[in-house]
Amino acid sequence: MARIENLNDKSDDQLVESLGELKREQFNLRFQSATNQLEKPSRVREVRRDIARIKTLQTQRTSAAAAK
């Protein structure tokens, strides 16, 4: 699970890359869930929340840049 402190240290490009990886993982987890092959159901929730954290941070950075 990604903590917000760890995400703050990443650049915008790194955040985009992490977001892409998490979205792929989310897709794979949904596929596993649909076929009843999911080992850790809690991972779906963690990934969803990590995606939300990254998107929130991106929005904050965008609005801060626009305010300058």
Protein Blocks (a to p, Z undefined) as FASTA:
>chain_A
ZZfklmmmpcfklmmmmmmmmmmmmmmmmmmmmnopafblmlmmmmmmmmmmmmmmmmmm
mmmmmmZZ
